[in-house]
Amino acid sequence: MKKIFLMIVVVAVLFAGCGNDSEVKPGNDIVINPIESEGSEIQQEETDYAEGESPDEYVKTGSDVFLIENPFCDLYYPAKWQDSVKVTANETGDTVCFYGLVNGKEVPLFEIVFNVDGDIPLGTITNENGNVYVAMNDKFSLWPEDLTEDETMVLSSMSEDMNVVVSKLVYESGMELDG
C-alpha cells in the first residue's frame, strides 16, 4: 500500500506556485494568507477537480488556494485544507514543512526544499537572486501506524494536493521541471 502511494506521489509531483519578495519569520510558522478566485468555490469533496479535469487544469482555472510566503518564492495550497494543515519553515526558509492535523495528531505530509537536495527533484525557478533548485521530501513513511482508515484517507488527500503546490510553482513562478 505504501509503495503504491509513493508511486502515486512521485507521478503526481510532475504537476505546482512561487512568487517574489516573500518573508518568513525565522523559526516561526510561515505567513499564510487566503487567496480567493472570483467565481470559484472551495470544493468539499475528496477530489478537488471537476469531472475530467486534471490537477494541472484545476490550478490554471482559478482554484481557491491560500498563500504561503517564503523568501525563495510564494507557495500555494488548497484553501479547503487551511484549517487542517500546519505549515512551518526552518530559520533560513529553505525547508517548508506541511503537516496534516487530524484528531489532535500533527502528521508530516511533505516538505518543499530550496537549494538543498531532496528525495524528489522538482525543477528550478529563477528569482531576483538567480536560479533556485526546488525539490520535495515525502513524509509518508513517518505516518503513525495507529491512524484510522478515515485519518489515512484525509491525510492521503492532503498529500495528493501537493500537486497544487507543484503546479503553482510551474504556472506562477515559471519553474522548469527536471527531467
N, C-alpha and C positions, 0 to 999 in steps of 0.2 A: 504494500500500500504506500509506504513512504517513498519507494523508488518511483512508482507511478506518479505520485505527487511532485517529486523533484523533477521528473521529466516534463511534466506539465508546466512547472515553474520555469524551467530552462527555455522551453519553447515559447512560453508566454513573455519572457523577458525581451524578446525581439520586437516588442511593440512600444512613450512617456514624457516634465517640464522645468526648465531653468530660465531665469531672467537675469537681473543685474542688481548691483548695489544693495544687496540684502544684508541684514545684520542678525547675528545670533549672539546672545549674551553668553560668553564662555561659561561652561559648566551648568547652565540652566536649561530649562525646556526651551524649545525653539518657539519663535513668534509664529502664531497660527492665526490667519485671517480668513474669514469666509468669503468666497467669491461666488456670486450667483449670476447665471446667464439668463438673459431675458427669454421668456417663452419656454423655459425648461423647468422640470420639477425633479426633486430628488426621488429616485425610484426606490421603493422599499423591498423589492423582491430580491432573491438571492443573486440573480444576474442583473447587471447594470445596463445591459444592452437591449435595444429594441430587437424584435424578431428579425433575423437576417443581418443584424448589424454587428460588426466586429468591434473589439475594444479600440482599435485604431479609429474607426468611424465615430465611435462614441465620444472620443476626445475631440475630434475635429468639429463635431456638430454642436458643441456648446453644452457639455455636461456640467452639472453642478459639482464644483470642487472647492477645496479650501487651500489657501496659500500657506506654504511653509517657507519662511525666509531663511536664507543661508548665505554665507559670504561668497560661495562659489557660484550659486545660481538659485533661483526660486524653484521649489518643488511643489507639485500639486497632488492631492489625494482626494478621492471621492468624499463629498460632503456628508453622505449618508453615514459615514463612519466617524465623523468628527467627535462625537461624544464617546466613542468606543475605542479610540486609538490614542496612544501617548507617543509623542514624537520628541526625541531629545537629540542633542549633539554633544560631541566632546568639545574641549576648550578651543580647539583650532577650527572646529566646524567641518573637518574633513571626513567625519563619520556621522551620518544621520541615522538614528535607530528608530524603527517603528515597532511599537508594542501593541498587541491586542489586549483589551480589557474585557474579560468575561467572568462573571460571577465572582468578583473580587480577586481574580487572578490577573497578573500582568505577564503576558506571554510574548516573548520576542518573535516578531514576524520576519523582518528582513532589515538590512542596512543598505543605504546608498553611500558609497565611499568615493572621495575625490582625491586624485593624485596619490593613491595608495593601492596596492594590489588587492583585488577582491576575488571571491570564488568564481564569479561570473562577469567577465569583461563586457561592458555595455558599449562604450564608444568614447568619443572626445567632443567636448564643447569648447568654444572659444569665447573668452570674456575679455575684459579690459586688461587682464594680467597675462593673456596668452592662452595656450592650449591647456585644457584641464581634462585629465583622464578620469573616466567615470566607470565604476564597477558596482556590483551588488554582492552582498553576502546573504545567503538564505539561512534562516534560523530554525527551519522546520525540525531539525534533529534535536533541538533544545526544548521542544514542547514537552510538558509534563505527561507522564504516562497515565495519570488519573483523570484526564479530560473525558467528559461525557461525549457521546456521539453528537449532540447538539452543539456543544462548545467547539468540537473539532470542525463541524460544518461551518460555523460562524468564522472561526479563525482561518479556515481554508479560503472562504470567500474574501476575507480581508487580505490574505496573502496574494490571491489571484489579482486583486486590484492594484498590485504593484505595476501591472500593465499600464494603468493610467499614468503612474509616475514616469515610466519609461517613455510612453507615447508623448507625454507633455514635454519631456526632455528633447525629443526629436522635433516636435512641432513648435514649441515655444523658444527653444534655445538653439535649434539647428544642430543638435547632436548628430555626429556622423557615427553610425553603428560600426562596431568592429566586425570583421569577417565578411 
